Amino acid sequence: MNDQPLKGALLLVLGEGLLAVMAAMIKMLSDHLDTEVIVFARNLFGLMFLLPIIMHRGGFGQLKTRYLHLHLIRALTGVSAMFCFFYTIGHIPLAEAVLVKMTVPFFLPVVGWLWLKETIRTRTWIAILVGFVGVAIIMQADSGNIDPVMWVALAGAAIMSVAKVSIRRMAVSEPAQRVVFYFALFATLFSAIPLLWITTLPTGSDYLWLMGIGLVATGGQFALTNAYQMASPGQVGVYNYSAVVWAALLGWLFWGETLVLTTVMGTLLIVAAGVWNLKAKTR
């Protein structure tokens, strides 16, 4: 497929927008539903919306794999990160939750170095350092009174980086469709376990919102996947940061959230470090 950077960029912005809408829906439900319920519903309905696509694109015969253990690692770490992220959404401003999630690229090289023995260049180490300085500013680390929810968000980003490296580990033999299916399947099974101790069940329109979360999440993931099929990460990767803009806009519209100065400063550092390192990889 020929590179189509404009279409890729537009799809990436759309995908991040859909995931921001998903986050807003999660925040709305978090005031009366347990995180465990929302995570399970996101995975269950996501799997339900995915199955017809799998059948349309070749059926279940294409899903045979020799790397079930890697799919299990990817699902377990992905679900753990999802729990952290969904919990964070419900307890801090939407833009801050999304922004801390954007630190995943700074954890990736470290996990790749430890697991896959990949080399980390000096430029990347500098980008990682600058990125985490930005995170420290957002967390207001100098005050000595860091919100514990921020630690949950950062832990989620670190765990998500393990999930993403496991995908890279499978990249040689596992097509994207197979990776997506096994994640949806195992994530649904893993996230069903905590339902044993929940105290609040959805009622009425909650089910429609939970289905909406699964539908929007699936649409967002397909938009992102198609974006990277149309253009390389070096061409369009910078548009990932549109997620913060979408989240800030939705947080302001529905909850009256505004960005404090420390969040703006931290955002600039994180985005600058990410873009600087991305451009280096492009060259």
C-alpha positions as CSV (number, residue, x, y, z in Angstrom):
1,M,0.0,0.0,0.0
2,N,1.3,3.4,-1.0
3,D,1.9,5.9,1.8
4,Q,-1.1,8.2,2.3
5,P,0.1,10.5,5.2
6,L,-2.9,12.9,5.0
7,K,-5.5,10.1,5.3
8,G,-3.4,8.4,7.9
9,A,-3.2,11.5,10.0
10,L,-6.9,12.2,9.7
11,L,-7.7,8.6,10.7
12,L,-5.3,8.8,13.6
13,V,-7.0,12.0,14.9
14,L,-10.4,10.3,14.5
15,G,-9.2,7.2,16.3
16,E,-7.8,9.2,19.2
17,G,-11.1,11.2,19.3
18,L,-13.1,8.1,19.6
19,L,-11.0,6.8,22.4
20,A,-11.3,10.1,24.2
21,V,-15.1,9.8,23.8
22,M,-14.8,6.3,25.3
23,A,-12.9,7.8,28.2
24,A,-15.6,10.4,28.7
25,M,-18.3,7.7,28.8
26,I,-16.2,5.7,31.3
27,K,-15.9,8.8,33.5
28,M,-19.6,9.4,33.4
29,L,-20.3,5.8,34.6
30,S,-17.6,5.8,37.2
31,D,-19.6,7.9,39.6
32,H,-22.0,4.9,40.3
33,L,-20.4,1.8,38.8
34,D,-17.4,-0.2,39.9
35,T,-14.3,-0.1,37.6
36,E,-14.5,-3.9,37.4
37,V,-17.9,-3.8,35.7
38,I,-16.8,-1.2,33.2
39,V,-13.6,-3.0,32.2
40,F,-15.5,-6.3,31.8
41,A,-18.2,-4.6,29.7
42,R,-15.7,-2.9,27.5
43,N,-14.0,-6.2,26.7
44,L,-17.2,-8.2,26.3
45,F,-18.9,-5.9,24.0
46,G,-15.7,-5.2,22.2
47,L,-15.4,-8.9,21.5
48,M,-19.0,-9.1,20.4
49,F,-18.5,-6.3,17.8
50,L,-15.2,-7.9,16.7
51,L,-16.6,-11.5,16.0
52,P,-18.6,-10.5,12.8
53,I,-15.5,-8.8,11.4
54,I,-13.4,-11.9,12.0
55,M,-16.0,-14.1,10.3
56,H,-16.2,-11.6,7.4
57,R,-12.4,-11.6,6.9
58,G,-11.8,-15.3,6.8
59,G,-13.4,-17.0,9.7
60,F,-11.8,-18.7,12.7
61,G,-9.4,-20.8,10.7
62,Q,-7.0,-17.9,10.5
63,L,-6.7,-17.8,14.3
64,K,-4.5,-20.9,14.8
65,T,-1.4,-19.8,16.7
66,R,1.8,-21.3,18.2
67,Y,2.3,-18.3,20.5
68,L,-0.6,-18.7,22.9
69,H,1.7,-17.9,25.9
70,L,2.5,-14.5,24.4
71,H,-1.1,-13.8,23.7
72,L,-1.8,-14.6,27.4
73,I,0.9,-12.2,28.5
74,R,-0.4,-9.5,26.2
75,A,-4.0,-10.0,27.5
76,L,-3.0,-10.1,31.2
77,T,-0.8,-7.0,31.1
78,G,-3.3,-5.2,28.8
79,V,-6.2,-5.8,31.1
80,S,-4.1,-4.8,34.2
81,A,-3.3,-1.5,32.5
82,M,-6.9,-1.1,31.5
83,F,-8.0,-1.4,35.1
84,C,-5.4,1.3,36.1
85,F,-6.5,3.6,33.3
86,F,-10.2,3.2,33.9
87,Y,-9.8,3.8,37.6
88,T,-7.7,6.9,36.9
89,I,-10.3,8.3,34.5
90,G,-12.9,8.3,37.3
91,H,-10.7,10.1,39.9
92,I,-8.7,12.8,38.1
93,P,-9.4,15.3,35.3
94,L,-9.8,13.6,32.0
95,A,-6.9,15.3,30.2
96,E,-4.5,14.4,33.0
97,A,-5.5,10.7,32.9
98,V,-5.0,10.6,29.1
99,L,-1.8,12.6,29.4
100,V,-0.2,10.2,31.8
101,K,-1.2,7.3,29.6
102,M,0.8,9.1,26.8
103,T,4.0,8.2,28.8
104,V,3.8,4.6,27.4
105,P,6.4,5.5,24.6
106,F,8.9,6.4,27.3
107,F,8.6,3.1,29.0
108,L,8.7,1.1,25.8
109,P,12.5,1.4,25.1
110,V,13.3,0.3,28.6
111,V,11.1,-2.8,28.4
112,G,12.4,-3.5,24.9
113,W,15.9,-3.2,26.3
114,L,15.2,-5.6,29.2
115,W,13.1,-8.1,27.3
116,L,14.3,-8.1,23.7
117,K,17.9,-6.8,24.3
118,E,17.2,-3.8,22.1
119,T,19.7,-0.9,22.1
120,I,18.6,2.5,23.5
121,R,20.3,5.5,21.9
122,T,21.5,8.5,23.8
123,R,18.8,10.6,22.2
124,T,16.1,8.3,23.4
125,W,17.5,8.3,27.0
126,I,17.3,12.1,26.9
127,A,13.7,12.0,25.6
128,I,12.8,9.6,28.4
129,L,14.3,11.8,31.0
130,V,12.6,15.0,29.7
131,G,9.3,13.1,29.4
132,F,9.4,12.0,33.0
133,V,10.4,15.5,34.2
134,G,7.1,16.5,32.5
135,V,5.3,13.8,34.4
136,A,6.9,14.9,37.7
137,I,5.6,18.5,37.1
138,I,2.1,17.3,36.4
139,M,2.2,15.2,39.6
140,Q,3.6,18.2,41.5
141,A,6.3,16.0,42.9
142,D,8.0,19.0,44.5
143,S,5.1,19.5,46.8
144,G,5.7,16.1,48.5
145,N,2.0,15.4,48.4
146,I,1.4,13.4,45.2
147,D,-2.1,12.2,44.5
148,P,-2.0,8.4,44.8
149,V,-4.2,8.1,41.7
150,M,-1.3,9.5,39.7
151,W,0.8,6.5,40.8
152,V,-2.0,4.2,39.6
153,A,-1.9,6.0,36.2
154,L,1.8,5.8,35.9
155,A,1.8,2.1,36.8
156,G,-0.8,1.5,34.1
157,A,1.4,3.2,31.5
158,A,4.4,1.0,32.6
159,I,2.2,-2.2,32.4
160,M,0.8,-1.2,29.0
161,S,4.4,-0.9,27.7
162,V,4.9,-4.6,28.5
163,A,1.8,-5.4,26.6
164,K,3.0,-3.4,23.6
165,V,6.4,-5.1,23.6
166,S,4.7,-8.5,23.7
167,I,2.9,-7.4,20.4
168,R,6.3,-6.5,18.9
169,R,7.6,-9.9,20.0
170,M,4.8,-11.6,18.1
171,A,5.0,-9.3,15.0
172,V,7.1,-11.8,12.9
173,S,4.4,-14.5,12.7
174,E,1.1,-13.1,14.2
175,P,-1.0,-10.8,11.9
176,A,-2.8,-7.9,13.6
177,Q,-6.2,-9.5,13.3
178,R,-5.1,-12.5,15.3
179,V,-3.5,-10.4,18.0
180,V,-6.7,-8.3,18.3
181,F,-8.9,-11.3,18.6
182,Y,-6.9,-13.1,21.2
183,F,-6.6,-10.0,23.3
184,A,-10.4,-9.5,23.1
185,L,-11.1,-13.1,24.1
186,F,-8.6,-13.4,26.9
187,A,-9.2,-9.9,28.2
188,T,-12.9,-10.7,28.5
189,L,-12.1,-13.9,30.5
190,F,-9.6,-12.2,32.8
191,S,-11.8,-9.2,33.5
192,A,-14.7,-11.5,34.4
193,I,-12.9,-12.8,37.5
194,P,-13.2,-9.6,39.6
195,L,-17.0,-9.6,39.0
196,L,-17.1,-12.2,41.8
197,W,-16.7,-9.4,44.4
198,I,-18.5,-6.4,42.9
199,T,-21.3,-4.8,44.9
200,T,-23.1,-2.7,42.2
201,L,-24.7,-3.9,39.0
202,P,-25.6,-1.8,36.0
203,T,-29.3,-0.8,35.7
204,G,-31.4,0.6,32.9
205,S,-29.6,2.9,30.5
206,D,-26.2,1.8,31.9
207,Y,-26.2,-1.2,29.6
208,L,-26.6,1.1,26.5
209,W,-23.7,3.2,27.7
210,L,-21.5,0.1,28.3
211,M,-22.4,-1.2,24.8
212,G,-21.4,2.2,23.5
213,I,-18.0,2.0,25.2
214,G,-17.3,-1.3,23.5
215,L,-18.5,0.0,20.1
216,V,-16.5,3.3,20.3
217,A,-13.4,1.5,21.6
218,T,-13.6,-1.0,18.7
219,G,-14.1,1.8,16.2
220,G,-11.2,3.7,17.6
221,Q,-8.8,0.7,17.5
222,F,-9.7,0.0,13.8
223,A,-9.2,3.7,12.9
224,L,-5.7,3.6,14.5
225,T,-4.8,0.3,12.9
226,N,-5.8,1.6,9.4
227,A,-4.0,4.9,10.0
228,Y,-0.7,3.0,10.5
229,Q,-1.4,0.9,7.5
230,M,-1.7,4.0,5.4
231,A,1.4,5.8,6.7
232,S,4.4,5.0,8.9
233,P,4.5,6.0,12.5
234,G,7.2,8.5,11.7
235,Q,4.8,10.3,9.3
236,V,1.7,10.4,11.5
237,G,2.8,9.4,15.0
238,V,2.8,12.9,16.3
239,Y,-1.0,13.0,15.9
240,N,-1.3,10.6,18.8
241,Y,-1.0,13.6,21.0
242,S,-4.4,14.9,19.7
243,A,-5.8,12.6,22.4
244,V,-4.8,15.2,25.0
245,V,-6.7,17.9,23.1
246,W,-9.8,15.8,22.7
247,A,-9.7,14.8,26.4
248,A,-9.2,18.4,27.5
249,L,-12.1,19.6,25.3
250,L,-14.5,16.9,26.6
251,G,-13.4,17.4,30.2
252,W,-14.1,21.1,29.9
253,L,-17.5,20.7,28.1
254,F,-19.0,18.1,30.4
255,W,-17.2,18.6,33.8
256,G,-15.9,22.1,33.6
257,E,-12.4,20.9,34.0
258,T,-9.5,23.3,33.3
259,L,-5.8,22.7,33.0
260,V,-3.7,24.2,35.7
261,L,-0.3,25.7,34.9
262,T,1.7,22.7,36.0
263,T,-0.3,20.4,33.8
264,V,0.2,22.7,30.8
265,M,4.0,22.8,31.5
266,G,4.2,19.1,31.9
267,T,2.2,18.5,28.8
268,L,4.6,20.7,26.7
269,L,7.6,18.7,28.0
270,I,6.0,15.3,27.4
271,V,4.8,16.2,23.8
272,A,8.2,17.9,23.0
273,A,10.2,14.9,24.2
274,G,7.9,12.4,22.3
275,V,8.0,14.4,19.0
276,W,11.7,15.0,19.2
277,N,12.4,11.3,19.7
278,L,9.9,10.4,17.0
279,K,11.5,12.7,14.4
280,A,14.9,11.2,15.2
281,K,13.5,7.7,14.4
282,T,12.0,9.1,11.1
283,R,15.4,10.3,9.9
